[in-house]
Amino acid sequence: MDTLTTVYLIRHSEKIDNKLLDNSNNSEYYQTRREKIILSIEGEKKAEKLSKLKEFEDIDVIFSSNYARAIQTAKYLAERKSLVIHIDDRFNERKLGIQQEDELMYIKQYYDENIKNIEGESRKEVTDRMLEGFLNAVNNNKGKKIVIFTHGASMTFLLMKWCKLEYIREDKHKCLSFKNKVVIDRKFNAPEIFKLLVDTNSNIISIENIALEEN
């Protein structure tokens, strides 16, 4: 039997409420501000809880986007397992860009892979870089257990390489299925965990949603 590689795709933990931040005197570029958004107090607690899941007892390698909230989520698992966090900006969140008249662009991208805002990324651009990072991580760590800390939209776009998007609503409630079986049918939590089994040819064998609350 082929040796399988296990990959956990994890959306970062709960971020700080924007209502607590006043940027009226902050001239920093908006995209830079987005990348610096930190976890909330509750988000820190959830990140620590995540690090103690039995699923992660035998983790071999950890990757993270370069966003603060992803690294902050990863740090608990890294410290518990004495592993370094490999920063890879291919796992960064989608750059939504400057919002135009169409306020539903963030939803329409799920149905049209090429549209994007000014200074933003298309779904295809995000998927391509996410897939490149994913395959690089898998090919360099065959047979190991890999954790990738990333973001909601980027993670969904990557999952759509293998999953069918049944639907998505304006509130971001989405339904994804893999091999005719529903994987998730709700809004993503923060954190959110997906477990993927990958064969030696980098084919996805299974995709499972792991509930934080049940562990």
ABEGO torsion letter per residue (X at the ends): XBBBBBBBBBBBBBBBBAAABBAAABABBAAAAAAABBBBAAAAAAAAAAAABAAAAABABBBBBABAAAAAAAAAAAAAAGBBBBBBAAABBBBAEBBBABAAAAAAAAABAABBBBGBBBAAAAAAAAAAAAAAAAAAABGBBBBBBBBAAAAAAAAAAABBBABBBAAGBBBBBBGGBBABBBBBBOBBBBBBBBBAAGBBABBBBBBAAAX
